[in-house]
Amino acid sequence: MSLVTLELPDELAQRIRLYGEDLPSLLERAMVLPAKDGSGYSDISDVLEFLARLPTPEEVLAHRASDALQARVHELLEKNRTRGLSPTEEREWEDYEYVDHLVCIAKAQARIRLNRE
């Protein structure tokens, strides 16, 4: 493992200290890249950006999570089943649940719009 030294504003440094041992996991999660083929989302911000651009109903229905995100969700499920999740992982899981809820709503609305046409 490498040691990294950063200069941060005091307020941010205090907030970061709250994460303690979970900080490496949090940083890794924040650095997830979008799916290269554009076929899915690999992070929460990707989903929100996708929905914010007001995609067509067909695009909403075709949109799927990236393989990387699906693997991460599976990893969290397995870890929760065997060892339990850290507080940071719990928050991550809750974020994924919320985004899944938003996607479900968007897909339901897309089906309604397509049925009206």
N, C-alpha and C positions, 0 to 999 in steps of 0.2 A: 504494500500500500504506500502511496506517495503522500508527502506532507505538502500542503498548499497554503500559502500565506496571502491574505487579501487585505486591502485597506477599504474599510466600509464606514459609512456614517454610523455614529454611535447608536442611533435608534434602530437601524437595520441589524447591527451586530447583536443588540439585546434580543431582538426577535428571533434571530438565527440560533442563539444559544438555547432557546426553548426546545429546539429539535434534537439537541444532543447527538446521541448515537444514530438517530434516524436521518441526519443531514445527508450522508452519502446517498441513501435511497431517494430522498427528496430531490437532490440535484440530478440524479440519474433520470428520475421521472420527468423532470422539467426539460430535459434535453432530448426527449423522444422526437424523432423526425417524422414528417408526414410520409405516408406511403408514396413511394416513388412513381408508381403507375397511376396515381390519382384515383384509384378504384375504391378507396376506403379511407377511414380515418385511423390515425394511430395515437391520437391524443385528444383530450377534451377540447382544446382550442381549435383543432381541425374540424370537429363536429360543429362547433358554434360558428366558425367561419363559413362552413358549407351551408348551414341553414340561413345565415345572415345574407348570403348572396341570392336568396329567394329562388332556389332551384325549381325546375318544373316538377310536376307530380311524378313523372316517369323517372327523373333523376333521384328523387327522394326514395321511391320504391326500390330502385336498383342499388342504392348506396349501402355498403357493408363495412364493417370494421376490418381493419387490416389484419393480416396474419399475425403481425407483431402484437397488436392489441388483444386479439383473441388468445394468443399464447400467454400474455400477461394476466388476463382474466382467469385463465385456467390455472396459472401458477398461484394466484391469490386464493382461488377456491381450494386448491390442494393444500396450500400452507395453512389455511384456516381449518381445514378438516384434520390435519395432522398435528400442527404445533400451535396454531392460533396466530393472529396478525398483530403486528406492532401498532401503536396509535397512528403512526403515519400511514401504514398500509390500510388501516380501518378507514381513514379519511379518503385515501385513494379509492377504496372499494365504494364508499358512499358517493364519490364523484362519478364513478362509472355507472352506478345505479341511477343517478340523477340524469346523466347524459342518455342512458338507455331509455329512460322515461320520456325525455324530450324527443328522441328519435321515434319512439312508438307513437307519440302524439302527431308528429309530422307525417308519419306513414299513414295513420288513420285519416288525417285531413287530406292527404294526397289521394287516397282511395275514394273518399267522398267527392272530391273535385272531379276525378276521372269518371265516376258513376253519373255525375250530373251532365257530362258532355255528351 
